[in-house]
């Protein structure tokens, strides 16, 4: 595809806009109507406490079922997303800019009106736009941060399924594509099965909603996380049996560390006396968990996340750096986030945090970093 064709493909058509808005409309309606466990979030920095309807798993299953019926009845093409990938990318990017602008204006307005949501205006245009002003903005009773993460994760799965369908249609389905698809499906289904754990993550409890999160959730997650699938659609990779086994081991270890660490943190916040690995938890200053994975490294969940990201790229082999863009980017992002989190915790917990750092000296990778 030449430059002129690429630029034309980036112009959103009515089809891509309809697909995108229909997807968001479904998530808004289904997220409100479909039953699910209502989970109280942690107390936020502004003193508020939100409640989240964790029905993402049922919402996803129903969405896939409805799309399957649509494909069966020839209402939609299973390759529609893959065929309109660039259009959907640009349409989602434009949508992200519009949403961020609305959030920016609404945040300033509620700040000037003395809103009880207590939006934090720094006065720095770039910071207020990039990081946002409001901690947990709501729209029609829906927490937008929770909604956008859900949209990104489901969008990632839909893109992958469409890529898989296109691969089958073009008769170039490979072992590498199957392996990549299996890993991603397991990861995404697990995310929604344990969706309530999201309510105690950094994104929900600490980050304000600005372009960084909106772009990250709506554009970066679905389109960048699927870069390996796009690459495998045009490049065939033959893996040895040893490579397949090694790839599976990396995925399983990454999953165990990622899920285990996040689960321990979530359970601890709900019940500080709950046992960790069969033993009473070790707690520093009555506030910080120093048992289990959190006694191995201060951000052990990031290590699991990085191993999972690597496992998504390993099926592509080592003939090109393109499939490894996502894990490399994630490494940079998580180190940057870890530094910000360390500074925030040092200010919040002071001597308790210093004691924890002394007990657990490793940040992400034990004995290395």
N, C-alpha and C positions, 0 to 999 in steps of 0.2 A: 504494500500500500504506500503510494507516494504522499508527499506532504499535503498536496492539494486535497486528495481524497480523505486524508486523516482530519484535516480541518473541517471539511464538510460533514464528516461523520461525528464531529464533536458538537454540531448544532442540534439541540434537542428537537425532536419531532413531536407531534401530538401524541403519537403512540407511546414514546418513552415517558412523556409527562403524565399521561393517563396511567401508565403502569406504576409510576412512582407515587402519585397522589392516591391511587387506589390502594396501594400497599400501606401507606400511612393511615388512610381512612379505616382500613380493616383493623390495623393494630389498635387504633384509638377506640373503635367500637368493641372489638373482641376483648381488649384489655379491661374494659369496664363491665361488660356483660357476662363473660365466661366466669364461672365460679373458681375460686382459688383461695389458698390460705392467706389470711391477712396478717402480715408480720409487722410488729412495731420496730421502727428503726432506732438506732442509738440516738441519744440526745446530742444535737448538733451544737456547733460553736456559738450559734445565736440563741441557744436555749430552747429551740423548738424540737419537736419529735414527730416525725411523719410516720404514717402507716402505709404499707405497700401490699397490693394485691398480687401475690406471686402465682399467676396463672399462665406464665410464659410457656410451659411445657405443653399444656392443652391447646393454647393459642397457636403454637407452632404446628402441632400434629393436625389440627383442624385446617390450618392454612395449606399444608402440603396435601391433605386429602381433597380440599376444594380445588386446588390447582390440578391434582391428578384427575378429578372428574372433568374439569375443563379441557384437559388434554385428551381424555378419552372421548369426549363429545365433540372434539375438534374446534372448540371455542378459542383455544389458545395453543400456541406451539411450544413444545418443551424446550426449544432452543431460542425462544424469544429474547431472553435476557442476554444470552451469549451473542446473539445476532445484533443486538442493539447496545452492546457494552459501553462503547464510547459515548453514545448519546445519554445513556443513563448516568454515566460518570459526570458529564458536564451538567446535566439537569440536577443531580444531587448536590453538586458543588454550588450551583446557583441558589438552590433551596437553602443550603447551609448559610450562605451569605445573608439571604433575606431573613432567616430565623434569627441570626445573630444581631442583625440590625434592629429587629423588633425587640429582642431581649435588652439591647443596649438602651433604646429609647424608653422602654417600659421600666427598666431599672432606675434610670435617672428620674423619671416621673414619680415613681413610688418613693424614691429617696427624698425628693423635694416635698412630697405630701406627707412625709413622716410615717410611711407604711410600717406596719407591725412586723413585716418580713425583714426589716433592717438591712436593706441592700447596702453594700459597702462600695462607695464611690471614691476612687483614689485621686481623681482629678487628672490622671495621666490617660490621655485618649487611647494610646496603644495598649496599655495594661487593661483598662476597662473593657476594651473591645476584645482583646485576645483572651484574657482570663475570665472576663465577665464581671458582673456587678452583684447579682443575686446568687445566693448559695443554692437554694432549691426552688426555683420558680415553678409555679403551677399553671396549668391551663385546663379549665373545665374539670378540676379535681384530679388531674393527672400530673404526677411529678415528671417533668420534662427530661431530667437526667436519666431516670430509670427507663423512660420511654425510648430515648434515643439509643441507649446501650442495647436495649431489646431489639430495636429496629436494625442496628448494625449487625448483631449476631445472626438474626434471621435472614437479613439480606445476604450475608456471607454464605449461608447454607443454600439459599435460592440460586445465587450465582454459581456455586459449585455444582448443583444439580443440573443446571442448564448447560454448563460446560461438559458435564458427564454425558448428557443427552446428545450434545453436538459431537462429542468424541465417538459415541456409538453410531450416530448417523453417518459420520465420515469414515467409519470402519478403521479407526486408528486407536481403539481402546487398548491401553498398555497396562502391564503389571504395575508400573510406577503410578499411573493415574488411579488405579484401583486402590493402591496402598495409601496414596494421598487422600483420596476421598473417604476411606474408612477412618483414618485418623481424625479428619475434620468433623465427620458426622458424630463420632464418639465424643469429641471435645464439645461440640455445640449442644448435643443432647444432654451431656453431663451438666453443662452450664445452666440449662433451663430446669433440669431436674433439681439442682441445688440453687435455684435462683435467689432464694432468700439470703444466701451468704453474700450476695452483692450488696445488700443493705448496710453492711458494716465495712465496705471497702473504702479506700482513700477517695475515689472519684465521688462517691455519694456523700461522705461525711465531711470532706475538707475542700474539694475543688469547687470554685464558683463556675457557673455555666456561662461560658463565652465561646468564641470561635474555636478555641483550642479543643474543647470537648465536643462541640457540635460537629466540627469537621472530623475529629477523630472517630466519633461514633458513627456518623452517617456516611462518610466518604472513606476514611482510612481503613476502618475495620473491614467492611465488605469488599472493597476493591483492592486493597493492598494485601490483606490476608489471603486472597484468592489468586495472587500473582503466580503461584506455583502451578495452579490448574490451568491458567491461561498459557503459561509457558509449555506445559506438557501437551497442550492441545496442538502445538505446532512442532514439538520436538519429541522424538521417541528415544527413550532411555531403557537399556537392558540392564537389570540388576542381577548380581549373583545371589545365590542362596544365602551366603554369609552376610551380604549387604542388607538383604531383607530382614534377616534375624537381628542384626545389629540395629537397624532402624526401628524395629519393634521394641527392642530393649530400651532405646533412648526414649521412645514415646511412653512406655510403661513407667519408667523411672520418673520422667518429667511429670506424668499425670499423678503419680503417687505423692510426689513432693508438693506439687501445686495444690491438688485437692486436699491433701492431708493438712498442710499448713493453713490454708484458708478455713477449713472446717474447725481446726483447733482454735483459731482466733475468734471465729464466730461463736462457738460454744462457750468459750471463756467469757466473752462479753455478756452472754446471756446468763451464765452460771459460773462464777469465778471458782467454785469449789468442785466442778466436774473433773473427774480423773483424766489425766493425759497419759496415754499408753499404759493404762492400768494402775497408775500411781497418782497420788494427790499432786496437783500442780505446784510448781515452785513459782512464787509471785514476789516481785521486787517492789517494796514500798506499798504493797497492797494494790498496785495498779498495773504492773507490767508482767506479762507472762514470760517465764524463762524456762519453760519445760517443752518437751517434744521438739518439733522443728524450730520453735522460737528460742530454744536453748542451744541450737546448732549455729544459726546465723540470724541476724536481726531482720533480714528480709529474705528468708528462705523461700517464700512463695515466689519471689522474682526468679530464683534459680529454676524452679519448676516450670515457670512460664517460658523461660529461655530455652530449656530443654525441649519443651513442646514445640516451640517455634522452629527449632532446629529439625525436629522430627518431621515437620510438614515440608521442609525443604530437601531433606536427604533423599527422598524418592527421585529427585531430579538429577541425582548424580553430582559430579563435580566438573562437568564440561563447561559450565557457564556460571558467572556470579549473579546473574539476574534473579534466579529463584531464592537466593540468599539475602536479597535486599531486606525482606521483612525481619528475619532474626537479627541482622546487623543493626537495622533501625531500632528494633526493640531493645537491644543491648544498650544503645546510646540513650534511649528514652528512659529506661529503668534506672540506669546509673544517675541520670539527671533527677529523676523523681525520688530516688533513694536519698540523694543529697538534700533535696527540699524537705523530705519527710524527716530526715535526721535533724535538720535545723528547727523544724516545727516542734518535734518531740523534745529537743534540748531546751527550748524555750518554755514548753508546757510543763514538763516533768522535772526539769532542773537537776537537782542532786540525785533523784531517783533514776533519771535517764543515765547519768554519769555512772552510777553503780551498775546498771544493766549493761552498759557498754564495756565496763571492766570485766563483768562476768561472761559476756558474749562478745568477744572482740571482732568477730568476722561479720562483715556487712551482708554479703550475698553468697559467695562461694567460700566454704570453710578452708582455711589454710592457704588461701590465695588472695582473697579480697574481702 
